[in-house]
Amino acid sequence: MEHIRTPKVENVRLVDRISSKKAALGTLYLTATHVIFVENAPDTRKETWILHSQISTIEKQATTATGCPLLIRCKNFQLLQLIIPQERDCHDVYISLIRLARPVKYEELYCFSFNPKLDKEEREQGWMLIDLSEEYKRMGLPDDYWQLSDVNRDYRVCDSYPTELYVPKSATAHIIVGSSKFRSRRRFPALSYYYKDNHASICRSSQPLSGFSARCLEDEQMLQAIRKANPGSDFIYVVDTRPKLNAMANRAAGKGYENEDNYSNIKFQFIGIENIHVMRNSLQKMLEVCELKSPSMSDFLWGLENSGWLRHIKAIMDAGIFIAKAVSEEAASVLVHCSDGWDRTAQVCSVASLLLDPHYRTLKGFMVLIEKDWISFGHKFNHRYGNLDGDPKEISPIIDQFIECVWQLMEQFPCAFEFNERFLIHIQHHIYSCQFGNFLCNSQKERQELKIQERTYSLWAHLWKNRADYMNPLFRADHSQTQGILRLPTTPCNFMYKFWSGMYNRFEKGLQPRQSVTDYLMAVKEETQQLEEELEALEERLEKIQKVQLNRTKVKSKQSEPSKHSGFSTSDNSTANTPQDYSGNMQSFLSRSPSQGDEDSALILTQDNLKSSDPDLSANSDQESGVEDLSCRSPSGGECVPSEDSGKDRDSDEAVFLTA
Amino acid sequence: MEFAELIRTPRVDNVVLHRPFYPAVEGTLCLTGHHLILSSRQDNTEELWLLHSNIDAIDKRFVGPLGTIIIKCKDFRIIQLDIPGMEECLNIASSIEALSTLDSITLMYPFFYRPMFEVIEDGWHSFLPEQEFELYSCSCDEWRLSYVNKEFAVCPSYPPIVIVPKSIDDEALRKVATFRHGGRFPVLSYYHKKNGMVIMRSGQPLTGTNGRRCKEDEKLINATLRAGKRGYIIDTRSLTVAQQARAKGGGFEQEAHYPQWRRIHKSIERYHILQESLIKLVEACNDQTHNMDRWLSKLEASNWLTHIKEILTTACLAAQCIDREGASILIHGTEGTDSTLQVTSLAQIILEPRSRTIRGFEALIEREWLQAGHPFQQRCAQSAYCNSKQKWESPVFLLFLDCVWQILRQFPCSFEFNENFLIMLFEHAYASQFGTFLGNNESERCKLKLQQKTMSLWSWVNRPSELRKFTSPLFEANNLVIWPSVAPQSLHLWEGIFLRWNRSSKYLDEAYEEMVNIIEYNKELQAKLSYKYGFLKPEMHSPCLKFLLLWFL
């Protein structure tokens, strides 16, 4: 590749994020798609893979006696600090990565070279896994009130909308086109979700071009049509998800919001979710908190509060809850918009759908939800997640926030979701990885032009293939929590929203719980299944024997030795913290500590003496851990998510304290 | 004293009880000597059965003839009673006030409680020091049991039996006791079988401003070191606080006199600072405003998690010295009855697998808290709602339980007990029908004749029916040292305690139940399978088994 100035640098050190005293010596490779660091340690040869598209920023820091430090921040919240011995090499790596991390053409992205060794048919089938027309059928459409409209065939009306759209039956093409002219980027009101139990619907659009006084008869008719499509209610809610001030400011630019006087029977409601710039800065601030080296509790909580991140999450949730309640309890239809109707609107519609419909809480249903509210309705993935080099002001963690909302709900309703936290994390990873074609481009139209489905693979098929890894063991289709609407408490629960360290600190394994209940239960369930099968086989065998016995024939005892029973026992494959694995380490500590303990400890503990708090303990306490990371058990994980390999290293947690 | 004197109105009808997450209930309120009971008239079931000693504070309000009493409990629950009639309301309020603040311990409920269950094992004898010594140090001949404190004369807050280095005689112990705060001479707290290193604990040395020293003290703690080894003294106070203590006759070990020891100062807060932290935290948790930012800033301002972090960090450091550095340690603060015990007991949770079992944890509480003289009576007299500023209340034990919960959260499969076990211990430390947490030390407990007059908490807990509730289905014995993370990202608010009454736990309880079902079903299948394999054995030809086989199929 012409952009790689130096493909290989030796004697590079990868600094441990938490304990700067610990660094791994190895070789750095630059390839067309990845940055790869391979440790020298002969027994592990641990590899860290970073996709270029995951790189968010690269920072060259001041050269020190040990070399030239290079800080790589990733969009999946991994942070890599490398020390490169020669300034020149560092500069070459830096310049190369700057270019590699900011591709200018879609064709440079990984998905165009990624080949999972599937044939054409398998690829096509993969793309067919999620089918939106099926989804609308599942919602009960078309029916007496809603019909499929071909008004946007060939993207004639709105280029950021899909071609297949559901609109009220009474909305003629004339009304739709008229309405579209009165809406930002011609994003006219269209159906997002239909609650067939009571005919209430969630529709979405962009803001009206109302300015201070403009009106549009067709737009008014359009809203009227939405209201009429729900015979159970004599009004619709119009929810503007922006703060009122922002919406008012838009009026000066000829945009704005619906005037209740002009539209018959609407109830207008502002729900203040901040714009993409506020969200980008908020995430930035929160990540700074996550990056702090040994922060105090106050530093952390204060920084978290100051970032405003959880406040924004709550605002999105509140909007979703409001809409879900309007639909389910008031049986009223809701039209949701923000400015362009592709960020906040997508967040809010999908949260509301998730609360209303258990289908979206299943593995496949969740893929459908993202496909529907995000991909098909023209959420600008390319701009928001910076897949191609572009305006940094367009970047914003909008879908990250939605994914976090789902996690927050999972924490409240542990049995309600078919999928687990890992599923969310892997989706987040792949939104940025550009390894699959699903999230490329800014609209359906662009994807079609690029022939994404013929040239790349679908993430959904990949996730579906590995679905065993993404199952929530607590989910049961017949569980009461699984059914119907998720009802959040009516009392305000600020404490409900928590910092998601599993996402934002996910590469700091030491900060995560050392034993995962989810993984444990998954292993138990897997074993249970095996036991069931074995039991069935055994029963068949016993039945045969019984017959034989009745015929007074002898049975050889040889054949009937219990199969390796202990082979399945939970302790074997689930806890993973067996002392055997560990004794190796244990020995080395023992042989070290008695003789050298004095010196080592004197050094460290004296430092400790000087400061009242122990800066390293948060790192050190990591060491023995007692428990090997359960994620190494997971069969998929690392396979298609190379950077996750970094989490697979079992020995990295070893005594920081002693090697220091 | 007759309780009847305090109860002017024993019974009021048409009282309405309000609790979060429950519909209001109308019923009859009854006051007895130890309980406040409300039973709804409809179906004669009691809706509320509250120990007076669980009441932390009450407020009363009047709107016309309707009086309202708001009862704030030591377990942080807040309930409201609407009582018709001003006089009745005032009577009830004053009775509750009097009954919840009885001066005399012997009037407390444990002295009146008659158990309705069969005692399988008397908890008062479940954890005898001699047995514990056997369990922990049978392999070593460097330690002995000393009965020097038999009459509580040497140290009033120590138990009659303590473990000390074998080479130190009782006479020396008496001398050391005069050099240590409260007579708390260094004793063995924990013996790490893996490498023979130990945790000792004591009160601060009484060096005073003129640097007094005590040869026997130096000899005693040096006797715990093996040849050529050095140890660490962890002072749970900051250096400044420790220096200030000299003015009051206290102090710390001077390097010159303890050349084989390296001193580390940490700063774990004590007394009213912790109490205020608890008050602020509970206030924040009860605050029902919409503003997200206020919640986090209030959580931060309470400093509760800061205390958790500091205590855990110190305990990890202690465990690290023992297990990683192969060095013995001595831990003390001022008295050696609060922060010292937090650190010694948490270090054992980290180091010692047995202390992560139910029985082992009970033994730990018995040894490191009850026998070690943590003044439960003083510390747990009041909780987060009390207005009167008394000097001795402090949620030291609750902080310890919270730290255990933090470790349990990080290692959910390494503990035999679940969160409910910790919550239960918290409740009983503050208000209980059992005598276990009464008194401030063994000496007081002896004088109160608790063993004869009250029931031990362990007698109740250690019955299969109760144990079932407290056993974690996830437990898989883990013989390793477990190192928790003490980074802020890893420390969480203990919702099971602090948000217990402010949020519905329905969905979380259902999840727990589901988890139990998954594991139970697995075990059931395993049992079934091995049972059936039994039929394939040669003995199956015996007619009896054949019969069984036929019957089973």
Chai-1 contact restraints between the chains, C-beta under 6 A:
chainA,res_idxA,chainB,res_idxB,connection_type,confidence,min_distance_angstrom,max_distance_angstrom,comment,restraint_id
A,P295,B,P488,contact,1.0,0.0,6.0,A-B,restraint_1
A,M297,B,L305,contact,1.0,0.0,6.0,A-B,restraint_2
A,M297,B,T306,contact,1.0,0.0,6.0,A-B,restraint_3
A,M297,B,K309,contact,1.0,0.0,6.0,A-B,restraint_4
A,M297,B,P488,contact,1.0,0.0,6.0,A-B,restraint_5
A,S298,B,E300,contact,1.0,0.0,6.0,A-B,restraint_6
A,F300,B,P488,contact,1.0,0.0,6.0,A-B,restraint_7
A,L301,B,L296,contact,1.0,0.0,6.0,A-B,restraint_8
A,L301,B,E300,contact,1.0,0.0,6.0,A-B,restraint_9
A,W302,B,E300,contact,1.0,0.0,6.0,A-B,restraint_10
A,E305,B,D293,contact,1.0,0.0,6.0,A-B,restraint_11
A,E305,B,L296,contact,1.0,0.0,6.0,A-B,restraint_12
A,E305,B,S297,contact,1.0,0.0,6.0,A-B,restraint_13
A,L310,B,M292,contact,1.0,0.0,6.0,A-B,restraint_14
A,R311,B,M292,contact,1.0,0.0,6.0,A-B,restraint_15
A,R311,B,D293,contact,1.0,0.0,6.0,A-B,restraint_16
A,K314,B,M292,contact,1.0,0.0,6.0,A-B,restraint_17
A,F413,B,Y507,contact,1.0,0.0,6.0,A-B,restraint_18
A,P414,B,A511,contact,1.0,0.0,6.0,A-B,restraint_19
A,C415,B,E510,contact,1.0,0.0,6.0,A-B,restraint_20
A,C415,B,A511,contact,1.0,0.0,6.0,A-B,restraint_21
A,C415,B,E514,contact,1.0,0.0,6.0,A-B,restraint_22
A,L474,B,A511,contact,1.0,0.0,6.0,A-B,restraint_23
A,L474,B,E514,contact,1.0,0.0,6.0,A-B,restraint_24
A,Q481,B,Y507,contact,1.0,0.0,6.0,A-B,restraint_25
A,Q481,B,E510,contact,1.0,0.0,6.0,A-B,restraint_26
A,P492,B,Q288,contact,1.0,0.0,6.0,A-B,restraint_27
A,P492,B,H290,contact,1.0,0.0,6.0,A-B,restraint_28
A,N494,B,M292,contact,1.0,0.0,6.0,A-B,restraint_29
A,N494,B,W295,contact,1.0,0.0,6.0,A-B,restraint_30
A,F495,B,W295,contact,1.0,0.0,6.0,A-B,restraint_31
A,S501,B,Q489,contact,1.0,0.0,6.0,A-B,restraint_32
A,N505,B,Q489,contact,1.0,0.0,6.0,A-B,restraint_33
A,G510,B,S485,contact,1.0,0.0,6.0,A-B,restraint_34
A,L511,B,S485,contact,1.0,0.0,6.0,A-B,restraint_35
A,L511,B,A487,contact,1.0,0.0,6.0,A-B,restraint_36
A,L511,B,Q489,contact,1.0,0.0,6.0,A-B,restraint_37
A,L511,B,S490,contact,1.0,0.0,6.0,A-B,restraint_38
A,P513,B,Q410,contact,1.0,0.0,6.0,A-B,restraint_39
A,R514,B,Q410,contact,1.0,0.0,6.0,A-B,restraint_40
A,R514,B,F411,contact,1.0,0.0,6.0,A-B,restraint_41
A,Q515,B,F411,contact,1.0,0.0,6.0,A-B,restraint_42
A,Q515,B,P412,contact,1.0,0.0,6.0,A-B,restraint_43
A,Q515,B,C413,contact,1.0,0.0,6.0,A-B,restraint_44
A,V517,B,P412,contact,1.0,0.0,6.0,A-B,restraint_45
A,Y520,B,C413,contact,1.0,0.0,6.0,A-B,restraint_46
A,L521,B,I518,contact,1.0,0.0,6.0,A-B,restraint_47
A,V524,B,I518,contact,1.0,0.0,6.0,A-B,restraint_48
A,V524,B,I519,contact,1.0,0.0,6.0,A-B,restraint_49
A,V524,B,N522,contact,1.0,0.0,6.0,A-B,restraint_50
A,T528,B,N522,contact,1.0,0.0,6.0,A-B,restraint_51
A,L531,B,L525,contact,1.0,0.0,6.0,A-B,restraint_52
A,L535,B,L529,contact,1.0,0.0,6.0,A-B,restraint_53
A,L538,B,K532,contact,1.0,0.0,6.0,A-B,restraint_54
A,L542,B,F535,contact,1.0,0.0,6.0,A-B,restraint_55
A,Q546,B,L553,contact,1.0,0.0,6.0,A-B,restraint_56
A,S557,B,P538,contact,1.0,0.0,6.0,A-B,restraint_57
A,S560,B,L536,contact,1.0,0.0,6.0,A-B,restraint_58
A,P562,B,Y533,contact,1.0,0.0,6.0,A-B,restraint_59
A,S571,B,E476,contact,1.0,0.0,6.0,A-B,restraint_60
A,T575,B,C413,contact,1.0,0.0,6.0,A-B,restraint_61
A,T575,B,E476,contact,1.0,0.0,6.0,A-B,restraint_62
A,N577,B,N478,contact,1.0,0.0,6.0,A-B,restraint_63
A,P579,B,N479,contact,1.0,0.0,6.0,A-B,restraint_64
A,Y582,B,L480,contact,1.0,0.0,6.0,A-B,restraint_65
A,S593,B,G326,contact,1.0,0.0,6.0,A-B,restraint_66
A,P594,B,G326,contact,1.0,0.0,6.0,A-B,restraint_67
A,G597,B,E325,contact,1.0,0.0,6.0,A-B,restraint_68
A,G597,B,G326,contact,1.0,0.0,6.0,A-B,restraint_69
A,D598,B,R230,contact,1.0,0.0,6.0,A-B,restraint_70
A,S601,B,E325,contact,1.0,0.0,6.0,A-B,restraint_71
A,D608,B,I264,contact,1.0,0.0,6.0,A-B,restraint_72
A,N609,B,I264,contact,1.0,0.0,6.0,A-B,restraint_73
A,S612,B,S238,contact,1.0,0.0,6.0,A-B,restraint_74
A,S612,B,S267,contact,1.0,0.0,6.0,A-B,restraint_75
A,D614,B,T313,contact,1.0,0.0,6.0,A-B,restraint_76
A,L617,B,T313,contact,1.0,0.0,6.0,A-B,restraint_77
A,L617,B,C316,contact,1.0,0.0,6.0,A-B,restraint_78
A,L617,B,V486,contact,1.0,0.0,6.0,A-B,restraint_79
A,S618,B,V486,contact,1.0,0.0,6.0,A-B,restraint_80
A,S618,B,A487,contact,1.0,0.0,6.0,A-B,restraint_81
A,S621,B,C316,contact,1.0,0.0,6.0,A-B,restraint_82
A,S621,B,W483,contact,1.0,0.0,6.0,A-B,restraint_83
A,S621,B,P484,contact,1.0,0.0,6.0,A-B,restraint_84
A,S621,B,S485,contact,1.0,0.0,6.0,A-B,restraint_85
A,S621,B,V486,contact,1.0,0.0,6.0,A-B,restraint_86
A,Q623,B,W483,contact,1.0,0.0,6.0,A-B,restraint_87
A,E624,B,V481,contact,1.0,0.0,6.0,A-B,restraint_88
A,E624,B,W483,contact,1.0,0.0,6.0,A-B,restraint_89
A,S625,B,W483,contact,1.0,0.0,6.0,A-B,restraint_90
A,G626,B,L480,contact,1.0,0.0,6.0,A-B,restraint_91
A,G626,B,I482,contact,1.0,0.0,6.0,A-B,restraint_92
A,F657,B,R324,contact,1.0,0.0,6.0,A-B,restraint_93
